Amino acid sequence: MNTSQKLLWNLYAGAVGALTAMLAAKAVNAAWELATGDAPPEPNDPEVPLRRALTWAIASGVGIGLSQLLVNRFAAGQWTRVMGTPAPRFNKSTLRI
């Protein structure tokens, strides 16, 4: 895979990822409001009970993470379909101690 295709993939994946994160955050906020009837808490506020802050952090992390996973897989599939080659893989980094 040449450098221009890698650059194109990075731009494509970055744009799709950013848009997905914004939309997923709005969806998670709306789901929280629908489920609880309240606005999402500010987890860093010491006035918010720890249990509520943790519940919000877990719910938002799972919701946004799951949407990123699904969209990244979709984007890679579309890349393969359109370009005829597998999408470039993200470099795996290993930590050796």
C-alpha positions in Angstrom: 0.0 0.0 0.0 1.5 3.3 -1.0 1.8 6.5 1.1 -1.1 8.3 -0.6 -3.5 5.5 0.2 -2.3 5.5 3.8 -2.9 9.2 4.0 -6.3 9.0 2.4 -7.2 6.2 4.9 -6.1 8.3 7.9 -8.2 11.3 6.7 -11.2 9.0 6.0 -11.0 7.1 9.3 -10.3 10.3 11.2 -13.3 12.2 9.8 -15.6 9.2 10.3 -14.3 8.7 13.8 -14.8 12.3 14.8 -18.3 12.4 13.5 -19.2 9.2 15.2 -17.8 10.3 18.5 -19.9 13.5 18.4 -23.1 11.7 17.3 -22.6 8.9 19.9 -22.1 11.4 22.7 -25.4 13.1 21.8 -27.1 9.7 21.6 -25.7 8.6 25.0 -26.8 11.9 26.6 -30.3 11.5 25.1 -30.5 7.9 26.3 -29.5 8.9 29.8 -32.1 11.6 29.9 -34.7 9.2 28.6 -33.8 6.5 31.1 -33.4 8.7 34.2 -35.4 11.9 33.4 -32.4 14.0 34.4 -29.5 15.6 32.5 -26.3 13.6 32.6 -24.2 14.4 35.7 -20.8 16.1 35.6 -18.7 13.2 37.0 -15.9 15.5 38.2 -18.3 17.5 40.4 -17.8 16.5 44.1 -21.5 17.2 44.7 -22.5 14.4 42.4 -22.7 11.1 44.2 -19.9 8.7 43.3 -22.3 5.9 42.3 -24.1 8.2 39.8 -20.8 9.5 38.4 -19.5 6.0 37.9 -22.7 4.9 36.3 -22.5 7.8 33.9 -18.8 7.2 33.1 -19.4 3.5 32.4 -22.6 4.1 30.3 -20.9 6.8 28.2 -17.7 4.9 27.8 -19.5 1.8 26.6 -21.9 3.7 24.3 -19.2 5.7 22.6 -16.7 2.8 22.5 -19.2 0.5 20.9 -20.2 3.0 18.3 -16.6 3.6 17.4 -16.0 -0.1 17.0 -18.9 -0.6 14.8 -18.2 2.4 12.6 -14.5 1.6 12.3 -15.4 -1.9 11.1 -18.0 -0.5 8.7 -15.4 2.1 7.3 -12.8 -0.6 6.8 -15.4 -2.7 4.9 -16.3 0.2 2.7 -12.7 1.0 2.0 -12.1 -2.6 0.9 -15.2 -2.5 -1.3 -14.3 0.8 -3.0 -10.5 0.6 -3.1 -10.2 -3.2 -3.7 -7.5 -3.6 -1.1 -7.8 -4.2 2.7 -7.9 -1.0 4.8 -4.5 -0.1 6.3 -4.2 -1.5 9.8 -3.3 0.7 12.7 0.2 0.0 13.9 0.2 -2.2 16.9 2.5 -1.1 19.6 3.9 -3.4 22.2 5.2 -2.4 25.6 8.2 -4.3 26.9 9.4 -3.8 30.4 
